[in-house]
Amino acid sequence: MTGIHPLVAPWGRFGLRTFYIDAPEPAIVDTGVTESIGGMRAGLEAIGRRIEDVRWILLTHGHIDHIGGAHAVWELTGRRAQVVIHQGDVPMLRSREAHVEEWRSGRGKWLSDPDGEATEEALLRDAISGEMEPTLALDGGEVLDLGGGVRVAVHSIPGHTIGAVAYVVEETGDVFVGDAVQGYGAASWFPGYEDPNQYRASLEFLRDDVRPQRLYLGHPYRRADGTPFPEVLDASDALEAIQGSIDNEARIRASVLSHLELGLRATASPYSPFQSVAEELNYAGDPTLEPAPFFTTMNAYLTQFGTERGATS
């Protein structure tokens, strides 16, 4: 059976999760950021493996905490590893500016921080080890051959980002989804997604069609009771995480749409103009902490349903 090994990928307050697929052509799923490389290397050395021997870098989506270390890992392999990402998120691998634009057009619109863009640019300089082109841009539907009968099927699961994918090890039912299954949030206690309808549809696809035997999440996402899911979710935990994500999306959707009908108003609250939504959902986290999933998700509903009328920022 193919060995799957969780690796430590530290970055500040975040609990980043990256994984090693022990195959004839070894793969790393997601790479953390620049400062994560040392922890990943140590984790591989602890199991008698070397980062230099990795031949596949499988990126679940284009956010910095998942692709920031990709260039550095690729360099360590002598540029022999295949760097794989969905074509929808290729711009995030190609250019730091794409991340700034994502910030500017999404959560940045709602953060009252005149230095926010400069802060984001500085973060990106440190966190992204280099800009690069992928060696393989995915559409979804591909099957990657890691040798020795280890085949990894690719499924497009947009919602968190347009280019989010699931990697499924066919022989074992191990499924890597990055941030496409968020439950009740991770470090910021709120799920973040760019398209609510696609997020929900992708979750239903994972539940009904993929049916993971083991599920690997990109962060320590939480159950409804606030406890984190383990690094490796068995089939039962996987179903709970997926269904919990669906249930939480429905809960958030109902609240946002009801308050959009009433009209949003600017307030002195850090959640402005979504203070009423935060109160109804009992959300008391800090919405300004990057990656600010509260504002990302609020912006997604406004974009999705085109009901920004009456809202003021």
Residue, then its C-alpha position, 0 to 999 in steps of 0.5 A: m500500500t502507498g505510504i502517506h506521511p504528514l509533514v510539518a510546514p510551519w508559518g507563524r500562527f498557521g498550522l499548515r499541512t503538507f503531505y508526502i506520497d511515498a511512491p517510485e516517483p515521490a510526490i509532495v502535496d502542497t509546499g507551505v511557504t518559504e520558511s516551511i521548507g526546513g520543517m518539510r526537509a526534516g520530516l522527510e529525513a526522519i522517515g529516510r527520504r530526501i526532498e531532493d528526490v521528490r518528482w511531483i509537486l502537487l498543488t491543491h490550489g494557488h493560495i500562498d500558504h500552499i504554493g509559496g514553497a513550490h519554487a524552492v522545492w522545485e529548485l532543490t529537486g534540480r528542477r526535475a520535479q513536475v509542478v502541477i496546478h489547475q489552470g485556473d490558479v496558474p496566475m497565482l504560481r506565476s506572479r506575486e501580483a496576482h495575489v495582491e490583486e486577489w486581496r485588492s478585489g476581495r477582502g481588501k475592499w472591506l479592511s479599513d487599513p490604509d497600509g493593507e496593500a503594502t503589508e500584503e506585498a511585504l508578506l508575499r515577498d517573504a512567503i513566496s520563494g519564487e515566481m514560476e510556470p507550472t510544468l503541468a496545468l490541469d483541467g481536471g480529469e487527468v490521472l497522474d502516474l507516480g510509478g509502481g502502479v500508483r495512480v493519482a486521479v485529479h478532480s476539479i473542485p472549485g469554490h475555495t478558489i477557481g482552481a481548487v482540485a482534489y488528488v485521489v490515490e486510486e488504489t487506496g482512496d486517499v484524498f487530498v483537498g487542501d482548503a476545499v473542505q473547511g468545516y467550521g473554520a481553522a485558525s480564524w474560526f470562519p470558512g473562506y471561499e470565493d464562490p459559495n455555489q461552487y463550494r457547495a457543489s464541490l462538497e456534494f461531489l466529494r460526499d456523493d461521488v469521491r467518497p474518501q476512505r481517508l481525507y487530508l485537509g490543508h489546515p486543522y479545520r474544526r468540527a461544529d463543537g470547535t475541536p480540530f479534525p486529525e491530520v488523517l481523517d478516516a471515512s467516518d471523519a471525512l463524511e463528518a467534515i464534508q457534511g459539516s462544511i455543507d451545513n455551515e455553508a447553508r447556515i452562513r448563506a441563510s444569514v447573509l441573504s436575510h441581512l442583504e435583503l434588509g440592506l447592509r450598513a457601515t458601523a464602527s464594528p470591525y465586521s462593518p458592514f457585516q456586523s449583523v451577520a457576525e452577530e447572528l452567526n456568533y462569530a467573534g474572531d478577529p476579521t482583520l487577521e490574514p487571510a481574513p476569511f470572514f471578509t473573503t466569504m462575505n464578499a463572495y456572497l455579494t458577488q454571487f448574488g449581486t445584491e450589494r445595493g444598500a451596502t456601504s463600506 
